[in-house]
Amino acid sequence: MKIVLCLTFLLYGCLCVVGYNSPLNHYGYVYGEDMTSHDGSLLRNMALFRMLGSEMGKKILGEVERMKEDERIYNFGTFFVCDCGFEYVGEDGQMKGFLIDLINKVCSEAGKRCTIQYVSYTDCFYHGQERTQAGIGLLSKHIDACMYWFKNPGRLHVASYTEPIAKMDNSASFYVKRGNPNNFDPSDIGGKRIGFKDGMASDFDCMMKSTDINDNTGVKSIYYANREELLQDAIDDKIDAMFMLKTDAGSEFETIGSPVSCSGGDGKLHGVTRKDNELPWFDQTLRAMKESGQYDALCYQAKIQHGHKGEIHCL
C-alpha cells in the first residue's frame, strides 16, 4: 500500500508543481494574454497531464492487483472419498494422500498460498429436480476449486474443469445387499425406489444408459446428501437398490447387472471451479509439472508413502 500512496503522491505532486509554475489563472487565461495566443503550451500541458495520469493510473491499479493476489489464499475443497492412497486422514489427524501432495506441490510451484479442507460433496454439486446444479460452496466463493470430480455432460453448463489430476474407475452399477435377498432385477426397475448420492456423476441420467433396463415405468429416484444414510436405508429395505460408483459402496453390498460409464469412459479426475473463477495458474503449473517429470516423481513418492492405503492411479 505504501508503494501505491507514493505513486499517487508523485502523480499529483507533478500536477501541482506544473500548476503552480503555470501563468494561468483559475479561469484558464494567461495573465495579460488571451489563452489562444499562448503558443499552444496549455494544450500540450493538458495532453501531457492526461498521458501521465493514464499511465500512472495503470501502474497504480496493476500494483494494487498484484498486492491483492499476493495476499489471496486459495481454498481447495475435497470430500472424504475412499480412505485410500489418494486421500485419507493420518493417525496424527492430518490430511494425507496423493491428492493432498499434488495440491500442495502445484501451489508451491506457482507461488500461491493455498488451504485444503474437507467439504460435503453437495457444497460442489447437487441435483435439483434431477438436474445437476452448482453447490453452495462454489457459488458462495467459499471454495475456489472442488477436487476429485469426473467430467460429465450434466456438469458442463454449471462449472469449469481444471487440467486432469489423476484417474480412477468411473463405472457405476446397481448395488443391493449381499445375496440379493429381495431379488432385485436390474432389467425391471418399474416402480422401484432407487437411491443415489446427491451431486455424483452416477445419477438418474447415467443409470438410464444401462442396457440392462427394459422397463423403468414409475421408477422413483431418491437423492441422498449423506452417504451413510443412503447405505442404511438400503440395509433397512427403505429403497430397493442403489446406483453408485464402486468407491461409494460398502462391503455389505454387491453389484447387480452391467456397469455403466458415467463420464465418457476416460476415468480422468479434475478440479472444478465456477465459470467466473477459473484457475489458469493451476492448469499452467500442473501441465509444466507433467512435462518436466515432476508429476511422475510426485506420484512415485506417493506410492511409497501412501501405498499402504491402497493403489494410486496417476495419469
Protein Blocks (a to p, Z undefined) as FASTA:
>chain_A
ZZmmmmmmmmmmmmmmmmmmpcbdfkopaehiafklnnommmmmmmmmmmmmmmmmmmmm
mmmmmmmmmmpccddddddfkopakbccdfkopacdjklmmmmmmmmmnopacddddddf
klmbcceehiacddfklmnomambdghiacdfklmmmcccdddfbdcdfbdcddddehil
nopafklmghiacdddehiablfklmmmpmkbmblghiacdddfblklmmmmmmnopafb
dcddfklpcfkbccedjdddfehonopacddddfklccfklmmmmmmmmmnommmmmmmm
mmmmmmmnoccddZZ
